[in-house]
Amino acid sequence: MPTRAPIEFYFEFASPYGYLASTQIDDVAARYQREVIWKPIMLGAALKRTGQLPTVQIPIKGDYLKHDIQRFARLLDVPLRLPPVMPMNSLAASRAYWWLFERDRCLAKKFARGIFHAHWGEGRDLSAPEAVAEIAARLGISPEDLLAAVQQPAIKQRLRDETERSIEKGVFGSPFIIVDGEGFWGADRLDQVERWLATGGW
Amino acid sequence: MPTRAPIEFYFEFASPYGYLASTQIDDVAARYQREVIWKPIMLGAALKRTGQLPTVQIPIKGDYLKHDIQRFARLLDVPLRLPPVMPMNSLAASRAYWWLFERDRCLAKKFARGIFHAHWGEGRDLSAPEAVAEIAARLGISPEDLLAAVQQPAIKQRLRDETERSIEKGVFGSPFIIVDGEGFWGADRLDQVERWLATGGW
């Protein structure tokens, strides 16, 4: 049984590096008997606070990103297909996650994996709540319940609160991983996350 | 003898991740019998083109950078002391590099290592041409010659040309490493650079 605080995995569903890290983080943590709590946020709020644009919209850098994520995915041997809309609107998916999280954390994580796979592995646009509900339905989650939930004021507020708390913790990009109070930004910091877990810091 | 094109190592002297990569890149390349050409540029020009700010000036992200580079340096076991000015003005250092490059590429690389070490290893501000000349003097380079060289129109133009050509090649950040036409951005891509050199791509 893990005795230490879970690893916090902050991400934005519309972030390809969030997707890439999501395919690795639980395996990394498991090697050190650590649990991972997945925390989707609306990265747009953090970008606004820091005056940044979504990377894909930045000239030159956006082109690099499209090339880099495909190369990175091949290295990790995970599927990646560029979605038609980047960044997609992840509001429905993120709200649905936090709704599920309160009912069943394991199911919520399965749902998040399903969203990531459909969006980045298969290149589907999941901006519409109905598209999100379709992914959820494969896990036995009622589409009607989900579509109602993502309109609930309490669920909307939960996502706002989680996003605000993440910014207070220093999250400004996706993925952002916090291990025992130490923050690591980027899918390319997973080796340092693993080293931190193995050594307790350096 | 290397038979393939040299690896291109683009960097900005004022970039801490450029410094971190500079302590590793030649060792990585040597394991695959490859040469590295160091190419300092004025990153400000690329940032202007892409509408970005120097990372250290971005709220929240700038604080992360200061923490991350010190942690990264400890991991690599290289010295790092935050300079009083970030980013410093690297114009004199970059011009001096290209002046030396035309005379003696090995000496130019030694000079670049000296600049990086003094700025990031010892935390010194090298914005003033006189401070740059002092580093150069330790390598037997005449301070008078250097101070005259960095004012020569041809040297000024050379740095502008190198910067412009780098942007045309897709460089938007520091470090940016090009291996056989494949670009990798960031000190945290050195493992992928090494893998690319070992396998010829994936």
Interface residues (C-beta under 8 A of the other chain):
Chain A: A46 R49 T50 G51 Q52 L53 I58 P59 I60 K61 D63 Y64 H67 D68 R71 F72 R74 L75 I167 G170 V171 F172 G173 E182 G183 W185 G186 D188 R189 D191 Q192 R195 W202
Chain B: A46 R49 T50 G51 Q52 L53 I58 P59 I60 K61 D63 Y64 H67 D68 R71 F72 R74 L75 I167 G170 V171 F172 G173 E182 G183 F184 W185 G186 D188 R189 D191 Q192 R195 W202
